[in-house]
Amino acid sequence: MDLGIIAAIAMLVFWAIATFMFEAPGYVHLLLTAGVFLLIWRIVVRGSPKK
């Protein structure tokens, strides 16, 4: 696992904790968007062939 995937999972975990345990403001949901984007992006980059 690279650092990008670990960061994406950390963002998703923080989003879940903030959403379900506290009354999270709207901007916290940007972590969901950024976390999913980063996770998909890093998985695609890892699977693409090297030049």
MARPA-437305 format. One record per atom (N, C-alpha, C): residue number from 1; x, y, z; atom name. Coordinates in pm, 1 decimal, always signed. Each point is the difference from the previous one (the first is absolute). Layout:
+-----+----------+----------+----------+----+
|   i |       xx |       yy |       zz | at |
+-----+----------+----------+----------+----+
| NUM |        X |        Y |        Z | CA |
...
+-----+----------+----------+----------+----+
***
This chain:
+-----+----------+----------+----------+----+
|   i |       xx |       yy |       zz | at |
+-----+----------+----------+----------+----+
|   1 |    +83.3 |   -117.7 |     +0.0 |  N |
|   1 |    -83.3 |   +117.7 |     +0.0 | CA |
|   1 |    +88.0 |   +124.4 |     +0.0 |  C |
|   2 |    -40.2 |    +96.0 |    -75.3 |  N |
|   2 |    +77.1 |   +123.3 |     -0.8 | CA |
|   2 |    -65.7 |   +104.5 |    +90.6 |  C |
|   3 |    +64.5 |   +112.0 |    +12.8 |  N |
|   3 |    -44.4 |   +104.0 |    +92.3 | CA |
|   3 |   -134.7 |    +59.6 |    -41.7 |  C |
|   4 |    -27.4 |     +7.0 |   -128.9 |  N |
|   4 |   -127.2 |    +55.5 |    -47.9 | CA |
|   4 |   -119.5 |    -84.7 |    +41.5 |  C |
|   5 |    +14.4 |   -130.4 |     -6.3 |  N |
|   5 |   -108.9 |    -88.7 |    +39.2 | CA |
|   5 |    -22.1 |     +7.5 |   +151.1 |  C |
|   6 |   +106.9 |     +6.3 |    +75.5 |  N |
|   6 |    -13.0 |    +11.6 |   +145.4 | CA |
|   6 |    -67.3 |   +132.2 |    +37.4 |  C |
|   7 |    +35.5 |   +107.6 |    -68.2 |  N |
|   7 |    -62.6 |   +130.2 |    +25.2 | CA |
|   7 |   -148.3 |     -2.3 |    -35.5 |  C |
|   8 |    -34.8 |    -66.0 |   -109.2 |  N |
|   8 |   -140.7 |     -8.9 |    -40.9 | CA |
|   8 |    -80.7 |    -78.0 |   +102.9 |  C |
|   9 |    +54.0 |   -109.3 |    +47.8 |  N |
|   9 |    -71.3 |    -78.9 |   +100.6 | CA |
|   9 |    -13.2 |    +78.8 |   +129.9 |  C |
|  10 |   +103.4 |    +75.7 |    +36.7 |  N |
|  10 |     -6.9 |    +83.0 |   +120.3 | CA |
|  10 |   -108.0 |   +107.2 |    -13.1 |  C |
|  11 |    -11.0 |    +61.8 |   -118.1 |  N |
|  11 |   -105.1 |    +99.3 |    -22.1 | CA |
|  11 |   -138.3 |    -62.1 |    +11.7 |  C |
|  12 |    -17.0 |   -118.9 |    -56.7 |  N |
|  12 |   -129.8 |    -66.4 |     +6.2 | CA |
|  12 |    -35.5 |    -40.3 |   +142.8 |  C |
|  13 |    +97.3 |    -44.3 |    +77.0 |  N |
|  13 |    -25.7 |    -35.8 |   +139.2 | CA |
|  13 |    -36.4 |   +124.1 |    +81.1 |  C |
|  14 |    +74.9 |   +108.9 |    -19.4 |  N |
|  14 |    -31.0 |   +124.3 |    +70.8 | CA |
|  14 |   -139.1 |    +51.2 |    -38.1 |  C |
|  15 |    -35.8 |     -9.0 |   -128.3 |  N |
|  15 |   -132.8 |    +41.6 |    -43.7 | CA |
|  15 |   -108.3 |    -83.0 |    +68.3 |  C |
|  16 |    +20.4 |   -131.8 |     +5.5 |  N |
|  16 |   -100.1 |    -87.4 |    +61.7 | CA |
|  16 |    -16.5 |    +30.6 |   +148.2 |  C |
|  17 |   +110.4 |    +20.3 |    +69.7 |  N |
|  17 |     -8.0 |    +32.3 |   +142.6 | CA |
|  17 |    -70.7 |   +133.6 |    +21.1 |  C |
|  18 |    +37.9 |   +100.3 |    -77.9 |  N |
|  18 |    -60.2 |   +132.8 |    +15.3 | CA |
|  18 |   -148.0 |     -0.5 |    -37.0 |  C |
|  19 |    -38.8 |    -81.3 |    -96.7 |  N |
|  19 |   -138.3 |     -1.2 |    -44.9 | CA |
|  19 |    -90.9 |    -76.5 |    +94.8 |  C |
|  20 |    +43.3 |   -115.6 |    +43.8 |  N |
|  20 |    -88.9 |    -86.3 |    +76.9 | CA |
|  20 |     +9.4 |    +20.3 |   +150.8 |  C |
|  21 |   +107.7 |    +57.5 |    +50.4 |  N |
|  21 |    +13.8 |    +17.0 |   +144.4 | CA |
|  21 |    -25.8 |   +143.6 |    +44.2 |  C |
|  22 |    +18.4 |    +94.5 |    -88.1 |  N |
|  22 |    -19.4 |   +140.9 |    +33.0 | CA |
|  22 |    -95.2 |    +60.9 |   -101.6 |  C |
|  23 |    -40.2 |   +122.5 |    +26.0 |  N |
|  23 |    -82.8 |    +70.5 |    -96.4 | CA |
|  23 |    +93.4 |    +81.2 |    -90.0 |  C |
|  24 |    +42.6 |    -62.7 |   -108.4 |  N |
|  24 |   +103.6 |    +57.5 |    -86.1 | CA |
|  24 |    -58.2 |   +110.4 |    -88.5 |  C |
|  25 |    +74.9 |   +110.6 |    -14.3 |  N |
|  25 |    -43.0 |   +104.0 |    -93.6 | CA |
|  25 |    +16.7 |    -46.6 |   -144.5 |  C |
|  26 |    -54.7 |    +74.4 |    -91.5 |  N |
|  26 |     -3.4 |    -40.0 |   -139.8 | CA |
|  26 |   +135.0 |    -18.6 |    -65.2 |  C |
|  27 |    +97.6 |    +80.1 |    +39.5 |  N |
|  27 |   +130.7 |     -9.8 |    -65.2 | CA |
|  27 |    +73.2 |   -129.1 |    +34.2 |  C |
|  28 |    -41.1 |    -70.2 |   +104.5 |  N |
|  28 |    +63.4 |   -127.4 |    +34.4 | CA |
|  28 |    -27.4 |   -103.0 |   -109.5 |  C |
|  29 |   -111.0 |    +14.6 |    -69.2 |  N |
|  29 |    -34.6 |    -94.7 |   -105.3 | CA |
|  29 |    +91.2 |    +12.7 |   -122.6 |  C |
|  30 |    +78.9 |   +106.4 |     -5.5 |  N |
|  30 |   +102.1 |     +9.1 |   -104.9 | CA |
|  30 |   +106.9 |   -106.5 |    +19.7 |  C |
|  31 |    +17.9 |    -46.5 |   +123.7 |  N |
|  31 |    +95.3 |   -108.5 |    +24.3 | CA |
|  31 |    -44.7 |   -127.9 |    -70.1 |  C |
|  32 |   -130.0 |    -22.6 |     -5.8 |  N |
|  32 |    -51.8 |   -117.4 |    -71.2 | CA |
|  32 |    +34.8 |     +8.8 |   -147.7 |  C |
|  33 |    -25.8 |   +115.2 |    -58.9 |  N |
|  33 |    +28.9 |    +19.2 |   -141.8 | CA |
|  33 |   +149.7 |    -11.8 |    -28.1 |  C |
|  34 |    +81.1 |    +67.8 |    +79.1 |  N |
|  34 |   +145.0 |     -3.6 |    -20.5 | CA |
|  34 |    +57.4 |   -138.4 |    +27.6 |  C |
|  35 |    -50.4 |    -67.9 |   +101.6 |  N |
|  35 |    +50.7 |   -132.4 |    +33.6 | CA |
|  35 |    -29.1 |   -103.1 |   -107.2 |  C |
|  36 |   -121.9 |     +1.0 |    -52.1 |  N |
|  36 |    -36.0 |    -95.3 |   -105.7 | CA |
|  36 |    +77.8 |    +31.4 |   -127.3 |  C |
|  37 |    +11.9 |   +128.4 |    -34.0 |  N |
|  37 |    +76.0 |    +38.7 |   -118.5 | CA |
|  37 |   +145.0 |    -44.6 |    +10.6 |  C |
|  38 |    +61.9 |    +27.3 |   +113.7 |  N |
|  38 |   +140.5 |    -35.5 |    +19.2 | CA |
|  38 |    +20.4 |   -150.7 |     -1.7 |  C |
|  39 |    -90.7 |    -73.8 |    +60.4 |  N |
|  39 |    +11.6 |   -145.5 |     +2.7 | CA |
|  39 |     -9.7 |    -58.8 |   -140.4 |  C |
|  40 |    -98.5 |    +42.9 |    -76.7 |  N |
|  40 |    -14.9 |    -50.5 |   -137.3 | CA |
|  40 |   +119.1 |    +40.5 |    -85.7 |  C |
|  41 |    +44.9 |   +123.1 |    +14.3 |  N |
|  41 |   +112.4 |    +49.6 |    -79.7 | CA |
|  41 |   +126.7 |    -79.7 |    +28.3 |  C |
|  42 |    +30.5 |    -24.2 |   +127.0 |  N |
|  42 |   +121.9 |    -73.9 |    +34.1 | CA |
|  42 |     -6.8 |   -146.1 |    -44.1 |  C |
|  43 |   -117.8 |    -60.3 |     +5.4 |  N |
|  43 |    -14.1 |   -138.4 |    -47.3 | CA |
|  43 |    +22.8 |     -5.7 |   -150.8 |  C |
|  44 |    -54.6 |    +95.4 |    -74.1 |  N |
|  44 |    +18.5 |     +2.1 |   -144.8 | CA |
|  44 |   +145.6 |    +24.8 |    -34.6 |  C |
|  45 |    +66.6 |    +90.7 |    +70.0 |  N |
|  45 |   +140.0 |    +31.9 |    -28.2 | CA |
|  45 |    +88.2 |   -121.8 |    +28.6 |  C |
|  46 |    -29.1 |    -72.5 |   +107.9 |  N |
|  46 |    +79.1 |   -119.8 |    +31.4 | CA |
|  46 |    -14.8 |   -107.9 |   -106.1 |  C |
|  47 |   -119.2 |     -9.9 |    -61.9 |  N |
|  47 |    -25.1 |   -105.6 |    -96.2 | CA |
|  47 |    +42.2 |    +33.5 |   -142.0 |  C |
|  48 |    +30.0 |   +126.3 |    -28.1 |  N |
|  48 |    +37.6 |    +36.8 |   -135.4 | CA |
|  48 |   +144.7 |    -40.4 |    -27.3 |  C |
|  49 |    +29.8 |    -37.9 |   -125.6 |  N |
|  49 |   +136.9 |    -43.1 |    -31.1 | CA |
|  49 |    +97.8 |   +118.2 |     +6.6 |  C |
|  50 |   +122.5 |    -29.9 |    +35.7 |  N |
|  50 |   +105.0 |   +102.0 |     +9.4 | CA |
|  50 |    +53.2 |    +31.3 |   -139.5 |  C |
|  51 |    +46.3 |   +121.5 |    -18.1 |  N |
|  51 |    +53.7 |    +39.6 |   -130.3 | CA |
|  51 |   +145.5 |    -35.4 |     -9.8 |  C |
+-----+----------+----------+----------+----+
***
